[in-house]
């Protein structure tokens, strides 16, 4: 597996982690949360000779979805989002695109995903975990064979995502972390939507400090 992290910006939001996952043999590729499309992201994708299969959105906020149209136009791929966040792709009062200084973002998903769904990129398998809280349709994506979790804005290093936005819930995000994510194997590496990657996230005081 090839994994690239490219930091992108979107409006007033800085440092969004965009992840590119590629199966080495087939070149099938999935991109997670293309915040926008700066030149360095295009350079990486071109150099990887991607065969774009999925444009995976962990949730519907504008800072994570701003580059979807350009990526899809240039490389193809199916836009995937959880059923409960699909409305946010078409409603700027939910995706908050103008709130963070972007042009209004209106998108159409190609398919809706749900808890327990499996996505395949070449020989790689990823499980969709519905982790509501930051938004009602937030997801995390887990790859057991590579021991990695892409947590979107549900879980950061030492904290969690904002819960004061449309469709967010403090109770839900805590339940998602404690009932789903914390039960994953201790050697799981967490790749969040913002901030640093966390490879020792279950140590005492690391998650909740």
Kinemage of the C-alpha trace (Angstrom):
@kinemage 1
@onewidth
@group {chain A} dominant
@subgroup {mainchain}
@vectorlist {calphas} color= white
{ca unk a 1} P 0.000 0.000 0.000
{ca unk a 2} L 1.063 3.554 -0.727
{ca unk a 3} L -0.163 6.260 1.647
{ca unk a 4} L 0.412 9.976 1.172
{ca unk a 5} L -0.702 12.806 3.436
{ca unk a 6} L -0.979 16.224 1.814
{ca unk a 7} L -1.827 19.222 3.976
{ca unk a 8} L -4.299 21.525 2.267
{ca unk a 9} L -6.210 24.655 3.213
{ca unk a 10} L -9.800 25.694 2.649
{ca unk a 11} L -10.956 29.251 3.197
{ca unk a 12} L -10.181 30.296 6.744
{ca unk a 13} L -9.410 26.721 7.802
{ca unk a 14} L -5.749 25.767 7.674
{ca unk a 15} L -4.026 22.409 7.791
{ca unk a 16} L -6.614 19.905 6.606
{ca unk a 17} L -5.108 16.444 6.227
{ca unk a 18} L -5.927 15.005 2.816
{ca unk a 19} L -4.975 11.339 2.452
{ca unk a 20} L -4.223 9.454 -0.754
{ca unk a 21} L -4.320 5.658 -0.562
{ca unk a 22} L -3.170 3.516 -3.451
{ca unk a 23} L -2.871 -0.211 -4.066
{ca unk a 24} L 0.642 -0.693 -5.403
{ca unk a 25} L -0.227 -3.452 -7.875
{ca unk a 26} L -3.425 -2.156 -9.450
{ca unk a 27} L -2.845 1.595 -8.949
{ca unk a 28} L -6.454 1.839 -7.743
{ca unk a 29} L -6.668 4.919 -5.562
{ca unk a 30} L -8.895 6.489 -2.938
{ca unk a 31} L -8.585 10.087 -1.798
{ca unk a 32} L -9.983 11.084 1.590
{ca unk a 33} L -11.219 14.648 2.227
{ca unk a 34} L -9.746 16.803 -0.565
{ca unk a 35} L -10.004 20.169 1.188
{ca unk a 36} L -9.024 22.021 -1.946
{ca unk a 37} L -6.751 21.397 -4.917
{ca unk a 38} L -3.450 23.232 -4.546
{ca unk a 39} L -0.674 22.523 -7.010
{ca unk a 40} L 1.186 20.225 -4.638
{ca unk a 41} L -1.817 17.891 -4.377
{ca unk a 42} L -2.159 17.686 -8.163
{ca unk a 43} L 1.568 17.023 -8.466
{ca unk a 44} L 1.333 14.128 -6.023
{ca unk a 45} L -1.685 12.600 -7.771
{ca unk a 46} L -0.090 12.920 -11.208
{ca unk a 47} L 3.168 11.398 -10.004
{ca unk a 48} L 1.277 8.427 -8.560
{ca unk a 49} L -0.503 7.801 -11.888
{ca unk a 50} L -3.725 7.300 -10.003
{ca unk a 51} L -6.690 5.251 -11.107
{ca unk a 52} L -9.184 7.063 -8.916
{ca unk a 53} L -11.843 4.752 -7.540
{ca unk a 54} L -13.267 6.676 -4.595
{ca unk a 55} L -13.397 10.228 -3.316
{ca unk a 56} L -14.260 9.440 0.294
{ca unk a 57} L -15.689 12.162 2.538
{ca unk a 58} L -15.536 11.620 6.287
{ca unk a 59} L -18.191 14.324 6.710
{ca unk a 60} L -19.842 17.152 4.821
{ca unk a 61} L -18.047 20.295 6.044
{ca unk a 62} L -16.746 22.707 3.439
{ca unk a 63} L -13.109 22.502 4.520
{ca unk a 64} L -13.106 18.776 3.688
{ca unk a 65} L -15.153 18.797 0.468
{ca unk a 66} L -13.963 21.912 -1.351
{ca unk a 67} L -11.786 20.050 -3.841
{ca unk a 68} L -14.242 17.313 -4.776
{ca unk a 69} L -15.430 18.774 -8.078
{ca unk a 70} L -11.931 19.446 -9.416
{ca unk a 71} L -10.640 16.035 -8.364
{ca unk a 72} L -13.612 14.251 -9.915
{ca unk a 73} L -13.359 16.256 -13.137
{ca unk a 74} L -9.648 15.532 -13.549
{ca unk a 75} L -9.353 11.962 -12.231
{ca unk a 76} L -12.867 10.519 -12.029
{ca unk a 77} L -13.897 8.382 -9.061
{ca unk a 78} L -17.108 7.939 -7.096
{ca unk a 79} L -17.969 10.451 -4.381
{ca unk a 80} L -18.932 8.612 -1.189
{ca unk a 81} L -20.500 10.027 1.976
{ca unk a 82} L -22.578 8.640 4.826
{ca unk a 83} L -26.324 8.652 4.302
{ca unk a 84} L -26.918 11.090 7.167
{ca unk a 85} L -24.444 13.664 5.833
{ca unk a 86} L -25.576 13.559 2.200
{ca unk a 87} L -27.961 16.474 2.741
{ca unk a 88} L -25.031 18.616 3.861
{ca unk a 89} L -23.454 18.385 0.428
{ca unk a 90} L -26.388 20.366 -0.946
{ca unk a 91} L -27.065 22.720 1.974
{ca unk a 92} L -24.560 25.487 2.724
{ca unk a 93} L -26.138 26.084 6.134
{ca unk a 94} L -24.889 22.600 7.054
{ca unk a 95} L -21.616 22.354 5.109
{ca unk a 96} L -20.683 25.907 6.212
{ca unk a 97} L -18.724 26.608 3.027
{ca unk a 98} L -19.531 30.329 2.942
{ca unk a 99} L -19.028 30.570 6.710
{ca unk a 100} L -15.331 29.731 6.275
{ca unk a 101} L -14.812 32.043 3.301
{ca unk a 102} L -15.395 29.679 0.383
{ca unk a 103} L -17.783 29.997 -2.515
{ca unk a 104} L -21.054 28.125 -1.904
{ca unk a 105} L -20.434 24.388 -2.313
{ca unk a 106} L -23.223 22.262 -3.735
{ca unk a 107} L -22.298 18.663 -4.547
{ca unk a 108} L -23.989 15.445 -5.592
{ca unk a 109} L -22.718 12.181 -4.138
{ca unk a 110} L -22.425 9.077 -6.315
{ca unk a 111} L -23.201 6.652 -3.504
{ca unk a 112} L -24.139 6.736 0.161
{ca unk a 113} L -22.300 4.580 2.661
{ca unk a 114} L -23.366 3.254 6.054
{ca unk a 115} L -21.951 1.652 9.172
{ca unk a 116} L -20.295 -1.683 8.439
{ca unk a 117} L -19.927 -1.177 4.691
{ca unk a 118} L -16.686 -2.483 3.188
{ca unk a 119} L -14.724 -0.571 0.558
{ca unk a 120} L -12.054 -2.218 -1.579
{ca unk a 121} L -9.158 -0.456 -3.236
{ca unk a 122} L -7.204 -3.109 -5.069
{ca unk a 123} L -6.392 -5.718 -2.421
{ca unk a 124} L -6.993 -3.300 0.450
{ca unk a 125} L -10.182 -3.507 2.511
{ca unk a 126} L -11.625 -0.667 4.575
{ca unk a 127} L -14.537 -0.808 6.998
{ca unk a 128} L -16.872 2.156 7.391
{ca unk a 129} L -17.522 3.009 11.051
{ca unk a 130} L -20.335 5.492 11.662
{ca unk a 131} L -18.976 7.888 14.287
{ca unk a 132} L -21.565 10.654 14.731
{ca unk a 133} L -20.889 13.658 16.896
{ca unk a 134} L -18.937 16.216 14.872
{ca unk a 135} L -21.775 15.832 12.368
{ca unk a 136} L -24.620 13.338 12.428
{ca unk a 137} L -23.109 11.465 9.483
{ca unk a 138} L -19.423 11.548 10.367
{ca unk a 139} L -17.527 8.364 9.642
{ca unk a 140} L -14.157 6.832 10.388
{ca unk a 141} L -12.494 4.391 8.020
{ca unk a 142} L -10.628 1.374 9.419
{ca unk a 143} L -8.135 -0.885 7.652
{ca unk a 144} L -7.429 -3.915 9.813
{ca unk a 145} L -4.649 -5.339 7.654
{ca unk a 146} L -2.674 -2.072 7.767
{ca unk a 147} L -3.668 -1.212 11.372
{ca unk a 148} L -4.840 2.276 10.471
{ca unk a 149} L -7.865 4.430 11.197
{ca unk a 150} L -8.835 7.561 9.282
{ca unk a 151} L -10.883 9.418 11.865
{ca unk a 152} L -11.926 12.603 10.064
{ca unk a 153} L -12.868 15.213 12.650
{ca unk a 154} L -14.121 12.704 15.210
{ca unk a 155} L -10.802 12.033 16.905
{ca unk a 156} L -7.650 14.148 17.056
{ca unk a 157} L -4.442 13.677 19.004
{ca unk a 158} L -5.540 14.300 22.578
{ca unk a 159} L -8.988 15.671 21.735
{ca unk a 160} L -12.027 15.438 19.471
{ca unk a 161} L -13.778 17.568 16.858
{ca unk a 162} L -16.030 20.557 17.473
{ca unk a 163} L -19.520 19.855 18.744
{ca unk a 164} L -21.052 23.342 18.402
{ca unk a 165} L -21.937 23.108 14.702
{ca unk a 166} L -25.090 22.062 12.807
{ca unk a 167} L -26.036 18.399 13.503
{ca unk a 168} L -23.183 17.983 16.031
{ca unk a 169} L -23.578 16.431 19.483
{ca unk a 170} L -21.238 16.122 22.462
{ca unk a 171} L -23.002 12.994 23.683
{ca unk a 172} L -22.722 11.360 20.263
{ca unk a 173} L -19.027 12.089 19.763
{ca unk a 174} L -18.109 10.736 23.187
{ca unk a 175} L -20.198 7.624 22.512
{ca unk a 176} L -18.513 7.164 19.121
{ca unk a 177} L -15.056 7.322 20.675
{ca unk a 178} L -15.722 5.215 23.746
{ca unk a 179} L -18.045 2.626 22.213
{ca unk a 180} L -16.384 2.202 18.824
{ca unk a 181} L -12.942 3.706 18.323
{ca unk a 182} L -11.340 2.982 21.661
{ca unk a 183} L -12.191 -0.701 21.195
{ca unk a 184} L -9.925 -0.995 18.167
{ca unk a 185} L -6.535 -2.712 18.662
{ca unk a 186} L -4.048 -0.714 20.721
{ca unk a 187} L -1.490 -0.617 17.891
{ca unk a 188} L -3.903 1.165 15.537
{ca unk a 189} L -2.429 4.324 14.027
{ca unk a 190} L -4.913 7.207 13.866
{ca unk a 191} L -4.864 9.514 10.848
{ca unk a 192} L -7.064 12.525 11.762
{ca unk a 193} L -8.617 15.219 9.631
{ca unk a 194} L -6.509 17.887 11.338
{ca unk a 195} L -3.424 17.958 13.556
{ca unk a 196} L -0.800 15.281 14.025
{ca unk a 197} L -0.996 11.563 13.349
{ca unk a 198} L -1.294 9.606 16.573
{ca unk a 199} L 0.332 6.193 16.879
{ca unk a 200} L 0.003 5.761 20.643
{ca unk a 201} L -3.488 7.130 21.139
{ca unk a 202} L -4.611 4.712 23.840
{ca unk a 203} L -1.911 5.512 26.356
{ca unk a 204} L -3.092 6.919 29.688
{ca unk a 205} L -4.113 10.597 29.475
{ca unk a 206} L -3.279 10.764 25.754
{ca unk a 207} L -6.858 10.704 24.502
{ca unk a 208} L -8.581 12.992 26.959
{ca unk a 209} L -5.916 15.488 28.044
